[in-house]
């Protein structure tokens, strides 16, 4: 089945939850609707494909996956190569092609870029963005980001002589993995993926959220992507949105809530 926003509109689930960005854009506050009360997709997904962002690897989803599996979903996590958008999109499509559809495609942080780029695939029924980028087609996302306060984590990016970037440990613990116990946060820092430094500026060719229904989670204590930027992105795409009082790594600090949002996108009601 070729699943598009038109398909969903005919099924009565293309409505949106009002979301806003305070501060710079002067928009109303974002909805704090809990996952159990977020609109549930009419199409029941069989699978979920999840992608990690920068300064992480696939294990960042490890606390979310069991909730999805317990609901009967097939789950696959992409090991994002973090080299180029072309490479990362190809790996995401490869994993996606191996899963029974319909499929929910979800991404954290930078990998919202992949959700926007790859989410147009016919097997994808819904998109989920977890404290994530959500670029429009061909958009200069770094330029958009400059309309909002610079997040503190940006100061801790270290680029190696061969052009790969990572976060230093102090920044990782304070500004990326806030709220995670120090011992685990240090371990997560050690396994973080190193990305090609040019990757964050690469532009998508499409914006799947213009054609597929979307769900978004804002992290109100985010120090890696400005929370008001997250609110702006959620509102722009007309996403069903929740806010969690947590850091950038909500998938680690509040996995049950994040899983609940993904389950809603998968057509599985909670509570």
BELGI-V914462 format. One record per pair of residues at least 12 apart in sequence whose C-alpha atoms are under 7 Angstrom apart, sorted by the first residue. I is the first residue (numbers start at 0). GAP is how many residues later the second one is. D is the distance in whole Angstrom. If there is no record, write none. Layout:
I_GAP_D + I_GAP_D
This chain:
0_121_6 + 0_122_7 + 1_120_4 + 1_121_7 + 2_119_6 + 2_120_7 + 2_121_7 + 2_122_6 + 3_207_5 + 3_208_5 + 4_206_4 + 4_207_5 + 4_208_6 + 12_28_7 + 12_29_7 + 13_199_6 + 15_222_5 + 15_223_6 + 15_224_6 + 16_221_7 + 16_222_6 + 16_223_5 + 16_224_6 + 17_13_7 + 17_217_7 + 18_12_6 + 18_212_6 + 18_215_7 + 18_216_5 + 18_222_7 + 19_211_5 + 19_212_6 + 19_215_6 + 20_207_5 + 20_210_5 + 20_211_5 + 21_206_6 + 23_124_7 + 29_201_6 + 30_210_6 + 30_211_6 + 30_212_7 + 31_210_5 + 31_211_5 + 32_209_5 + 33_208_6 + 34_207_7 + 34_222_6 + 34_225_5 + 34_226_5 + 35_224_7 + 35_234_5 + 35_235_6 + 37_202_7 + 37_226_7 + 38_201_7 + 38_225_7 + 39_224_4 + 39_225_6 + 39_227_5 + 39_228_7 + 39_229_6 + 40_223_6 + 40_224_5 + 40_225_6 + 40_226_4 + 41_225_6 + 42_224_6 + 43_222_6 + 43_223_4 + 43_224_7 + 44_56_7 + 44_57_5 + 44_58_5 + 44_59_7 + 44_221_5 + 44_222_6 + 45_27_6 + 45_28_6 + 45_54_6 + 45_55_6 + 45_56_6 + 45_57_6 + 46_26_5 + 46_27_4 + 46_28_6 + 46_52_6 + 46_53_6 + 46_54_6 + 46_55_7 + 46_56_5 + 46_57_6 + 47_25_7 + 47_26_6 + 47_27_5 + 47_28_6 + 47_55_5 + 47_56_5 + 47_57_6 + 48_26_6 + 48_27_5 + 48_28_6 + 48_47_7 + 48_54_7 + 48_55_6 + 48_56_5 + 48_57_6 + 49_26_6 + 49_27_5 + 49_28_6 + 49_55_6 + 49_56_5 + 49_57_6 + 50_26_6 + 50_27_5 + 50_29_7 + 50_55_6 + 50_56_5 + 50_57_7 + 50_60_6 + 51_28_6 + 51_55_6 + 51_56_5 + 51_59_6 + 52_55_6 + 52_56_5 + 52_57_5 + 52_58_5 + 53_56_6 + 53_139_7 + 53_141_7 + 54_111_6 + 54_112_7 + 54_137_5 + 54_138_5 + 54_139_6 + 55_135_7 + 55_136_4 + 55_137_5 + 56_22_6 + 56_134_7 + 56_135_6 + 56_136_6 + 57_19_6 + 57_20_6 + 57_21_5 + 59_192_7 + 60_190_6 + 62_189_6 + 62_192_6 + 63_187_6 + 63_191_5 + 63_192_7 + 63_195_6 + 66_189_7 + 66_192_6 + 67_191_6 + 67_195_7 + 77_14_6 + 77_17_7 + 81_112_7 + 81_113_5 + 81_114_6 + 82_112_6 + 82_113_5 + 82_116_7 + 83_115_6 + 84_114_7 + 84_117_7 + 88_25_6 + 88_29_6 + 92_25_7 + 100_22_5 + 101_21_5 + 101_22_6 + 101_23_6 + 102_20_6 + 102_21_5 + 102_22_6 + 103_20_6 + 103_21_6 + 103_22_5 + 103_23_6 + 103_161_7 + 103_162_6 + 104_14_7 + 104_19_7 + 104_21_6 + 104_22_5 + 104_23_6 + 105_21_6 + 105_22_4 + 105_23_6 + 106_21_6 + 106_22_5 + 106_23_6 + 106_25_7 + 107_21_6 + 107_22_5 + 107_23_6 + 107_24_5 + 108_21_7 + 108_22_6 + 108_23_4 + 108_24_6 + 109_22_6 + 109_23_5 + 110_21_7 + 111_17_6 + 111_20_5 + 111_21_5 + 111_22_5 + 112_20_6 + 112_21_6 + 112_22_6 + 112_91_7 + 114_12_7 + 115_18_6 + 115_19_7 + 115_90_7 + 115_91_5 + 115_92_5 + 115_93_6 + 116_87_6 + 116_88_7 + 116_89_6 + 116_90_6 + 116_91_6 + 118_89_5 + 119_88_5 + 124_87_7 + 125_86_6 + 125_87_5 + 125_88_6 + 125_139_6 + 126_85_7 + 126_86_6 + 126_87_5 + 126_88_6 + 127_86_6 + 127_87_5 + 127_88_6 + 127_134_7 + 128_86_6 + 128_87_5 + 128_88_6 + 129_86_6 + 129_87_5 + 129_88_7 + 130_86_6 + 130_87_5 + 130_88_6 + 130_99_6 + 130_117_6 + 131_98_7 + 133_99_6 + 134_72_7 + 135_70_7 + 135_71_5 + 136_67_5 + 136_68_5 + 136_69_4 + 136_70_5 + 137_65_5 + 137_66_5 + 137_67_5 + 138_64_6 + 139_63_6 + 140_60_7 + 141_59_6 + 147_78_7 + 147_81_6 + 148_77_7 + 150_72_5 + 150_73_5 + 150_74_6 + 150_75_6 + 151_23_6 + 151_71_6 + 151_72_7 + 152_18_6 + 152_22_5 + 152_23_6 + 152_70_6 + 152_71_5 + 153_70_7 + 155_12_6 + 155_15_5 + 158_38_7 + 162_33_6 + 162_34_6 + 163_30_6 + 163_31_5 + 163_32_4 + 163_33_5 + 164_29_5 + 164_30_5 + 164_31_6 + 164_32_5 + 165_28_5 + 165_29_7 + 168_20_6 + 171_17_6 + 172_12_6 + 172_13_7 + 174_48_5 + 174_49_6 + 175_47_6 + 175_48_6 + 175_72_6 + 175_73_7 + 176_70_7 + 176_71_7 + 176_72_6 + 177_69_5 + 178_68_7 + 178_74_7 + 179_73_6 + 208_28_6 + 209_27_7 + 213_25_5 + 213_26_6 + 214_24_5 + 214_25_5 + 214_26_6 + 214_50_7 + 215_18_6 + 215_23_6 + 215_24_6 + 215_25_5 + 215_26_7 + 216_24_6 + 216_25_5 + 216_26_6 + 217_12_6 + 217_13_7 + 217_24_6 + 217_25_5 + 217_26_6 + 218_24_6 + 218_25_5 + 218_26_6 + 218_27_5 + 218_28_6 + 218_29_6 + 218_31_7 + 219_23_7 + 219_24_6 + 219_25_5 + 219_26_6 + 219_27_7 + 220_24_6 + 220_25_5 + 220_26_5 + 221_24_7 + 221_25_4 + 221_26_5 + 222_24_7 + 222_25_7 + 223_24_6
